[in-house]
Amino acid sequence: MENIENQLSQLRLFGFKTSWNALLETKRSNELSLNEGLEILLQAELQDRDNRRFERLRKSAKFRYQASLEELKYDVSRGLDKGLISTLATGGYINNGESVLITGATGCGKSFISSALGHHACARGYKVAYFNVQKLLQQTKMARLEGTVYQLLNKISKASLLILDDFGLTHLEKQHQMDLMEIIEDRHARAATIIVSQLPVASWFDIIGEATIADAILDRLVHTSHRIELKGESLRKKM
């Protein structure tokens, strides 16, 4: 038995090994046919690999919140439509390279919803990147000084889903406008983007600043977007 366990470890079949030990400890191995036992062991290995892949993707994404779609509280008066969330949960918007625009007042749950969508995407095997917009643009500024900006932008472009939180807190500098346009352009019709903002989409043009760049960015985001426009007071006041 010890030899089997060592071989399973060498093959990195950790889920298989854990389930194998459980079958031995509970004496269930004596009750199962070869086919039944093998099916249980293989299912355990697949589940373990799924779990470990999710953990890798979750840690890499660096979400603001640990959240799940199951935790969302649907209320039509708040503007959170269960039908839309169910549609997004299929992952079709990611495969189609579409955008999700989430707007609403401070504390109404925008970032939590985006984190929940991001976690769900990780569970489905998609690579997700989560950034506060101001911190991301500072990163691109530093990377430009260090000569590594193209590596950073290339890394961002490889994410199947990019979540940009707190967009619109300040007007964008010229270089930040260009960096944001390049990020969005790289993803257009190829990879999905979620943008979270306190401001309504109609105000984004002025926040971006430069008319030509604003037109280019919004054209790539708005026309294929799914909208979540949250209403009401901050949920923090109710806690």
Secondary structure by P-SEA (a helix, b strand, c coil): caaaaaaaaaacaaaaaaaaaaaaaacccccccaaaaaaaaaaaaaaaaaaaaaaaaaaaaccccccccccbbbbccccccaaaaaaaaaccccccbbbbbbbbcccccaaaaaaaaaaaaaaabbbbbbbaaaaaaaaaaaaaaacaaaaaaaaaaaccbbbbcccccccccaaaaaaaaaaaaaacccbbbbbbccccccccccccccaaaaaaaaaaccccbbbbbbbcccccccc
